[in-house]
């Protein structure tokens, strides 16, 4: 599930299906309010999960 939050107001959106749905919601929010600091939680979870993985070896 994708979730987006606006850092300037209480706006939140979620979408189960495609990233396109949440992207459109974020675009619509920006157009309506001018607020741009929006965070997608699904992306943050992916980044944090990959940070726990060991870095690939380059000396092989």
JOMOSUL-V923494 format. One record per residue. N is the residue number from 0. RES is the residue in one letter. PHI is phi in degrees with one decimal (* if undefined). PSI is psi in radians with two decimals (* if undefined). Layout:
# JOMOSUL-V923494
n: <N;N>
res: <RES;RES>
phi: <PHI;PHI>
psi: <PSI;PSI>
This chain:
# JOMOSUL-V923494
n: <0;1;2;3;4;5;6;7;8;9;10;11;12;13;14;15;16;17;18;19;20;21;22;23;24;25;26;27;28;29;30;31;32;33;34;35;36;37;38;39;40;41;42;43;44;45;46;47;48;49;50;51;52;53;54;55;56;57;58;59>
res: <X;X;X;X;X;X;X;X;X;X;X;X;X;X;X;X;X;X;X;X;X;X;X;X;X;X;X;X;X;X;X;X;X;X;X;X;X;X;X;X;X;X;X;X;X;X;X;X;X;X;X;X;X;X;X;X;X;X;X;X>
phi: <*;-98.2;-131.5;-125.2;-130.8;-98.4;-77.0;-102.3;-146.4;-90.9;-67.7;-143.5;-138.9;-132.7;-147.3;-86.7;-80.7;-104.4;-66.6;-61.1;-62.1;-72.2;-62.0;-65.3;-62.9;-66.9;-63.2;-59.8;-63.3;-62.7;-63.9;-73.9;-117.4;83.1;-78.6;-110.8;-76.1;-114.5;-115.1;-97.5;-65.0;-62.7;-68.5;-61.4;-61.7;-64.3;-65.9;-65.5;-66.0;-72.1;-68.1;-80.1;-81.2;-67.1;-68.6;-66.0;-76.1;-112.8;-96.0;-90.7>
psi: <2.38;2.37;2.40;2.48;2.57;2.29;-0.18;-0.30;-3.00;0.23;2.37;2.50;2.54;2.64;2.29;-0.59;-1.70;2.80;-0.44;-0.65;-0.82;-0.61;-0.76;-0.67;-0.71;-0.71;-0.80;-0.73;-0.74;-0.77;-0.71;-0.61;-0.42;0.05;2.20;-0.40;1.48;2.36;2.28;2.01;-0.58;-0.65;-0.74;-0.74;-0.71;-0.74;-0.80;-0.65;-0.70;-0.43;-0.44;-0.27;2.54;2.57;2.54;2.51;2.41;0.00;0.25;*>
